[in-house]
Amino acid sequence: MKTLSLSNTMLAGGLLAAALTLASCDSKFEDYNTNPNTPTNATPAMLATNCLRSLWPTFTEKKGYMRDEMLCKYISWTEANDIDLAFNKLGRADFSDMTMLYNVNKMVNKASTERLRNGYDGVGHVIRALKLFDLSLRVGDIPYSEAFRGEEGIIAPVYDSQRDVMLGLLNELETADKELQDADDISGDIVYGGDVDKWRKAANTLELKILINLYRHADDAELNVKGRFQNIVSSKPIFESNADNLQLVHSDKSGQKPEFYKEGNNYMQYIQITSEVVDTLKAFADRRLFYYAQPTPNAVKSGMSASSWDAYKGVEATLPEEDIQKAVGEGKVSQTNNRYTNDVVGEPSVLLSYAEMKFVLAEACVRGLISGDARQYYADGIKAAMRFTADNTADEADYHHGMSIDDSYIDAYLNNANVALPSSDEGKIEKIIVQKYLATFMQQPYNAYYEWRRTGWPRMPVNPLSNRNEPTDKMPLRWMYPQDEYDHNSDNVKAAVESQYAGSDDWNQTMWLLK
């Protein structure tokens, strides 16, 4: 698919806005179709619905939903013509996801009162921060200060340093926190039903996530990582339960079903769960195994109980393609649980969660960014993650295989010596990130890859016989810039590559955030 640059996209101005602002206020997140050449008198509610829906990717083919799961080593994919990400070939980034941000300003400007404007603007800052943070995590420097200003005649925006982008996003989220304190609830909100208090929690929780990614730069006075962390934790509202998750809730209505739901899905047979997931769950005696996976065909054939740990087996994600297919063909590998394809409601699609926030706070304690009890934050994160899985799974034998998760099980799990935080700081970080890895299975696209990249956990094995990165003994560290940026904003993208990577726009360069 052709990508759009942050330069020529913004030049499109009002015509682009018309193409992207069509919605029905009472249809939640339906798929919208319209004539892109016909102007539309969009309301702020319509614009809000479309901007928010754009936070969750949609795919022309359902297998697209699984690509991040491949890179994160949650699944192996056995369709031979579409496995590049399973073997670490990242390719180029795609800036087309950013086009909807043009409509954030339009959404705000159409608000009829100052308090509504504050509400829409506060939410708009969260939307911008989510999208631009992820984009910068992929490539490094991005257009920021001059992006989305095509109507002002800026058609070739400069690239801001990743450091300045992060500073800008932190400041935007602090602006959001202030505006949302003096705001009326908004319309068109498919996430929180317009509740600006919940959006305020989301803004502050997202700032915590960005801050933990900046821990290497805690000595930067302007970023003020430690001070911002402490201020949020001590005086600002943040997520209080899974009910605050920034998530998209599914239903059986058209356009609202889970992305990998079986309807029209021709790819269900290609997903196999990896040993990286299965073996970790088994080591912890973690019943999420029974929610995440199905028994192997061999276990079913032999009559083994679906509640037996031995009925589940993963395949090593880094094996050469032919070895993975051989193991699958021999009936030795579990597929993902049927609930991911058969339950039309299923789990909400989460971008930012209460469980993740607790793990962030646990890590912040270990790194000395805040005071507090890392073990309690860690335990709270595990409880929230397990309750999320259990509470969003229908009570059917095929979905938990008779090994359901309840509060008594969670309490026992937390007393497992293999789960408890060890004494060393590095050991604590490992446990925290591994639990976050397990919690984001089939959730939060690419998050596990980003976590590995910044912490080294969980271990991402590399096999030169299958690795499609170059060199074959290394995991890639970033995506390359889109070709459209070279075609339409050449001087600025080349300057960014030169300043960051000595002129080499390749997959193995280390961005500022990781230095």
N, C-alpha and C positions, 0 to 999 in steps of 0.2 A: 504494500500500500504506500502511496506517495506521502511523504511527510511534509509538514508545513513548518517553515521557520518562524522564529519570533520576530522576524523583520517583515517579510512579505505578508504574513498573517495579519499583522496589525495594520498594514496598509489597506487591507480590505474594508476596514471601517464599518460603516453602517450596513453594507450588504452582508458582511459576515454576521453581524449581530442579528439581522433578520433571519438568517438561515439557522441560527442557533437558539432562538428565544421562544420557540413555540411549545406551548404546553397547555394542559387543561388543569385548572386549579384544583379540581376534585378528583383527578385521575392518578394521584400519587406519582409513581415513576414509570408511567407507560412509555413505550417507544413512540417517539413523535416523528411524523413524516410531513413534509411541507414543500412547497415550491420555493427554492432558495432565492428566486428572483422577485418574489412578491413580498413587499414590506409588511411587517406585522406590528400592530400597536400593542407591544408587550407591556404587561403590568409588572410591578416589582415582584409580585407573587409568582408569576409565570417565569420570570428570570431567575428567581431564587430556586424554583423547582429544577430548572435545567442546570443551573450552576452546581447544585448539590448532587444531582444525578450523575454529573460528569466526574465526580470523585471516584465512582466505581466504574471500572472498565467494562465495556461490552465487547462482544467478540462475534465476528462473522461466522466463525466455526467454534463449537463448544470446546474443542481441544485447547483453544487459546487460554482458557481458564486455568489450565494445568501447567503452563510454561514456567511460572515462577516456582511451582512445586518441584519441577525437575531441577532447576538450578539450585534450589535449597536442599536437595537430596532427600525430600520427603517421598517422592515417587520415582520409579523408573517407567519410561514410556516405550512401548514396544512396537509402535508404528515407525518403521525404519526411515521413512522420508521426512520425519519431523522431530528429530531428537537432538538438534544442535545444542539447545540449552541444557539438556540432560548431561551433556559432555562439555559444558563450560564455554561454548562459543557465543559470545555476547552480541557481536555485530555493532550496529550503530543505534544510538538513542533516537527516539521519536519525539519531536517537540509538538506534535499535533494535539496532544492532550491539553496543551496550554491555551488553546484558542478560546475556550469558554471563559477564561479570566477576563477577556475584554468586556464581558457582560456584567462583571461585578460592579464596575463604576456605573453602568447604566441602571442596574438594579437599585443602587443607592440613590442616584439622582432622581429617580421616579418616586421616591418615598414622599408621602403627602404631609408628614409632620416631622419636627425635629427628633422626637423620641422614636418614631419609626425609622428615620434615617440612621439614628444611632444603632438601632437593632440590626438593620440590614448591613450597615457598614461594619459592625462588630463581627457578624457572621462572615461577611466578605473577607475580612482579614484572616479568619480561620481557614477559609477555602483557599485563599492565596498561599498561606503558609504551608498547608498540606501539599499543594501541588508543586510549589517551587522548592520546598525542602526535598521532596522526592526527586525532582529533576536534578537538583544540584548534587544529591547523593549519587546520581548515575554518572555525571560527567565532570563535575568540578565547578569552575566558573560558568556563570550563565548571564544573559541579559536580565537586568533587574531594574535599575533606576530609570532606564529609558525604554523598557519593554511596555507594550500595550499603549503606546502613545502615537499610533499611526495618524490619528486625526490632527495631531499637532505637527505633522510633517516629519516625524522621526521614523524613517523607514529602514534604517540600518542601526539598530541600537547597539551601544557598546556593551561589552561583557564586564560585569562587576566581579571582583575577586570573590572566591567562595567565603572568605572571612567577612567581607562586607555584606554579602547576601545573608549570611547567618545573623549578623548584627541587625540588619534590616528586618528580618523575620521576627527576631526576638522583640524588637521595638514595635512591630505591627501587632503582635499578640498582647503586648502591654497596653497598646491603644485599644485593642478589642476589649480587654478586661475593664477598662475605664468606661468605654462607651456603653457596654452592656449593663453596667450598673444604673444607667440613666436612660433606659430604653423600654419601649413597648414591645410586646410579643409580635412576631412577624407572621405573615401568611406565606403559603407555598413551601413550607418546611417539611420535607419528607423524613427528616431524622428525629427531631425533637418536638414536632408539632407546634413549632413557633416559640417554644419556651426559651426566652433569652437567658434565664438563669442557668439552664443546662448548657447553653452555648458558652457562657462565661466559664463554667467548669472545664469545658472542652478546650477553650483557649489556654487556660492556665496549665492543664495537663499536657497539651501539645508542647507548650514552652518547656516543660520538664523534659520531655522526650528530646527536644532539640538540644537542651543544655547537657544532657548526659552524653550526647554525641560530641560535645565540645570539651570533654574533660581533659584532653591533651593540651588545651589552650586556656586552662584555668588561671594562668598568670597574666592574661590579657585584661588590662584594667577596664577597657571599654566594654568588652564582652561581659565581664563581671559574673562569670559563671557561678561562683560560690555564693555571691551576694544575691543574685537573682533566685537561685535555688532556695536559699534560706527564706527569702521574702515570700515566695509563693507558698512554701510549706507552712510558714508560721502565720500568714495573714490573708491568704486568698482561697476562695473555694476551688476545690479540685474534685475529681470523681470520688464518690462515696460508696458505690456498689456497681454491680453489673448493669443496673438499670440506667446508668449514666453513659454506657458505652456509646461511642460514635459509630453507629452501625445502620445498615439498611436491612429492614425486616421484610421477609418474603411472604408471599401468599399464593393462593391458587389462581389469582387473576392473571389475565394476559399481560405480559411485560413485567410481572412481579415475581416470577418463579426463579429459583436458584439457577445460577449460570450453567451448572453441570447436570441439571435435572434431566431425566431420561427422555422426556418428550423431544423428539428430533435429534437425539444424541446418538451418533453413530460411532462413538469413540470409547464407550465404557469398557470394552474388553482390553484396551491398551494400557490401563493404569495398574501398576503393580507397586505395592508398598515396599520400601527399602529396609534392609537390615539395620541401617543407621537409626531408623525409627523403632522398628520392632525390638531390636536388641536392647536399646536404651530403656524402653518401656518394661521389658522383662526384667532388666537389672534392678529396677525400682519396684517390681511387683505392682506396676501401675495399670489399673483397670481401664484406663483410656485405650489400651490396646484393643479391648473388645468393642469399643465404640469406633475406633479408627479403621479396623481391619476385618476381613473375613477369614475363616479358616482356609487353609490351603486345599486345593482339590484332592490331594492325596489324603488329607485328614478326613475330609468328608467321605471319601470313598471307603476308607478303612472303618468308618463308624465311630471315629473318635469324637468325644463330646466337644461341642463348640465352646464350652466353658473351660476347657483345658488349655493351659499356657502352651503346651506342646503342639496344639493345633495350628499355631501361627508361625509363619516364617517369612522373613523378608529376603530380598535379593540385594547384594552389594551394588550400590549405585554406580560404582566406577568400573564394574566389569565391562569388557568389550561387549558390544551389542549382541554378537552371536552367542556369547555365554549367558547373557541375561535371557535371551529368547529360548535357549536350551533349557535353562532351569524352569522357566514358565511352562514350556511345552511338556516337561516331565511332571508337572503338577506340584512343584515344590514351593511355590510362591503365593503369598496372600495378596488378594486385591483389596482395594479400599472398601470400607463398609458400605452396604447397600443403601444406607440412609442418605448418602451423598447424591444418589441418583434417583431414589424412589420416594423420598419424603418431599412433597411439594412445598412445604413450609420450611422445615429444617432449621439449621443454624442461621441466624442473621449474618450478613457479611460485614465484618468488623474492620475498621481502619485504626481505631484507637480504643484501648480497653482499660477497664479498671484493673484487671490482672496485670497487664503490662506496666501500668503506672506503679503498682506496688513493687514490681521487680526493678523498675527504674529507681525507686526510692531506696530499695535494699542495696543496689549497686552504689548509689550516691553515698550511703552511710559507709560502705567499705572504702570508698575512695576519699573519704574525709570531706565531702562537699556539704553534708548536713550532719547534725548529730541525731541520734536515734538508735533504735534497735533493728539492725539489719535482719536478724533472725525472725522478728515479728513481721516485718514487711514481706520477707520471703515467704513465710507461712501464709500470710494473707493473700499473696499472689497465687500460690498454689490452690488455696481454697477457692478463690474466685474463678480460676481457670477450670477447675474440676466441676464447680457448680454450673458454670456456663455450658460445659459439655452435657452434663446430666439434665439440666433444666431445659435445654433446647433439643432434646432427643425424645421422640415418642417412646412410650414404654412398651416396646415390642421386642420379642425375643431376638429377632433377626438384627436388631439395632444395638443391643448390648450383650447378647449371647448369655443371658442369665448371670452376668457379672456386673450388676448395676452399681452405680456410685451413689452413696448416701453420706450423711454427715459422720456417722460412726466409722465408715471406711476411710473417709478423709482424715479423721483424727488419728486413726491407726497408721495411715500412710505417712503422716508427718512425724511419727515416732520411729520410722524406719531408719536405721543407721546409715543406709546407702543414700537416703534423701537429705539427711540433716547437713547443715552447713559445717564444713571443717574449720580448723583453727586458722589456717593460712589465708591471707587476703586473696591470692590467686586461686586457691581452692574454692573460696566463697564465690568469686566472680564466675568460675566455671559452672558451679551448681546453679547460680542464678540464671545465667544465659541458657544453660541446657533446659531448665524448666520453662524459660520463655520460648525456647525452640519447640518444646512439646505443646505449649499452650497455643502457638500460632499455626499448628498443622491445619492446612486448608484455609488459612486466614491471612490477612495483612500481607499482600503481595510483596515479595522480595525482602521482607523484613528480616528473615532468618539469615539471608545472605549478607545484608548490611551488618547485622550483629556479629557474624563470623568475621567479617572484614575488619571491624573496629576492635574486636576483643580476642579473636583467635578461637572462639568457642561458638557452637560445638566444633570439633575437629571436622574439617572437610577433606576427606582423603582424595588424593590425586593419583591417577593411574596413567602413566605415559602411553599405554597401549590403547586407551580410549579417549584421553583428553584432547579436545579440539582447540584448546587455546594454544597459542604459540608464545613461549616455548611450552612443550607438552608436560613439563614437570612442575608447572605453576598454575594456580587458580588465577583467573583474570581479576583485575581490581576496579575496572570501570568500563562503561560503554564509550565508544567513539562518538564524536559529534555528528549530527545528521548531514548528509550530503547537501540538503537544501540550504543549510547555513553557509556552506562553502559556495553554493551557487548564488545566493542572494545577500549574504552578509559577510563576504569573504574576508575583507580586511580585519574586521573585528574578531571573527572566530580564529583567524590565524594569529592575531596578536594574543588572544587568550591561550592558545596552544603553546605559543612561544614563551609566554611569561610563566606558565605552570609547568610545562613538560619539555622545555628546551626544543620545541618545535615538533615533537613526536606525538601525534594523536593516535595512541594505540591502547590496547586493553590492559597493559601491565604497568602503566604509570600510576604513581602514588599522588593522590590529590591532597591539598592542604589539610583537610579535615583529619587525615590519617597520619599526619606527620607529627 
